[in-house]
Amino acid sequence: MFAQWKGCIINISSIWGSAAAPKRAVYCASKWGVEGLSKVLAIEWASKGIRVNCIAPGYTYTDQIKELIERG
């Protein structure tokens, strides 16, 4: 990418990369790290024609999520 002066990097985080939740310290910290790294690289590499983005999907309604909702 540096040699071509173009490219795109897409990192995957989650909603826990911008929020905190009890009993999820390690997971939240790792996702915050992915988002922070994405922001830093986006700034550093923009001048080299490389875009860096981070996608943070939310929940998908599944049986497991339905069960969590029902439990409150």
Protein Blocks (a to p, Z undefined) as FASTA:
>chain_A
ZZnopacddddddfklmcccehilmmmmmmmmmmmmmmmmmmmmmmnopacddddddddd
dfklmmmmmnZZ
